């Protein structure tokens, strides 16, 4: 029986690079993103080059109805999902009170709601089989509440906490849950305004192919929390050794534009 890796946010950034790396390892894929044209182009590329089976679904995962529909359609096709990668997500940068409400709510629905819903829907089959892996893409900001990324860093803190607690609940079931935590990555996520901050001046965006390769290794053989890069590991652990007020002062400086 064919087994499938379900990868969300597969049409760009880390997700796109992971899809190509997984296909090179002969992994059958279910790819999800909003843009059908990009998914179909990627499907043809991967199937022709690597001889794997690829299914594509164009869904806006910020809508719970579309998340539920995705699960229904995959189940109707009888596709066994043995690994789930909750990668889809987005973030915004700027003062919270100056931004519109709708993007913040959509961010919460996608970064948090879709992760919870997809996990809730696909986990029971994994438990019945006694095997499976769910990898949730969190962030360096899961560890660092960052001013001007207020909603985004809060959603990623949720993803980290959700992943760790669920992993503990599932111990002994054969199903593992892990969190993958990159720092800045050279993708379309990074805006010009972000690049002009102190944080990006000191912690340059990493190559997306390298980050994706670390993610693929973690998905296929890793467990627990994976922070990508030594500097990011150090930054993630600084709150353990400094008062919260000092951490927040430092974070605000890092998130502010360079002068």
Secondary structure as GFF3:
##gff-version 3
##sequence-region A 1 259
A	DSSP	beta_strand	3	8	.	.	.	ID=ss1
A	DSSP	alpha_helix	13	24	.	.	.	ID=ss2
A	DSSP	beta_strand	28	33	.	.	.	ID=ss3
A	DSSP	alpha_helix	36	50	.	.	.	ID=ss4
A	DSSP	beta_strand	54	58	.	.	.	ID=ss5
A	DSSP	alpha_helix	64	76	.	.	.	ID=ss6
A	DSSP	beta_strand	80	86	.	.	.	ID=ss7
A	DSSP	three_ten_helix	96	98	.	.	.	ID=ss8
A	DSSP	alpha_helix	101	108	.	.	.	ID=ss9
A	DSSP	pi_helix	109	114	.	.	.	ID=ss10
A	DSSP	alpha_helix	115	129	.	.	.	ID=ss11
A	DSSP	beta_strand	132	137	.	.	.	ID=ss12
A	DSSP	three_ten_helix	140	142	.	.	.	ID=ss13
A	DSSP	alpha_helix	150	169	.	.	.	ID=ss14
A	DSSP	beta_strand	175	181	.	.	.	ID=ss15
A	DSSP	alpha_helix	192	195	.	.	.	ID=ss16
A	DSSP	alpha_helix	198	202	.	.	.	ID=ss17
A	DSSP	alpha_helix	208	221	.	.	.	ID=ss18
A	DSSP	beta_strand	225	227	.	.	.	ID=ss19
A	DSSP	alpha_helix	230	237	.	.	.	ID=ss20
A	DSSP	three_ten_helix	238	240	.	.	.	ID=ss21
A	DSSP	alpha_helix	244	255	.	.	.	ID=ss22
###
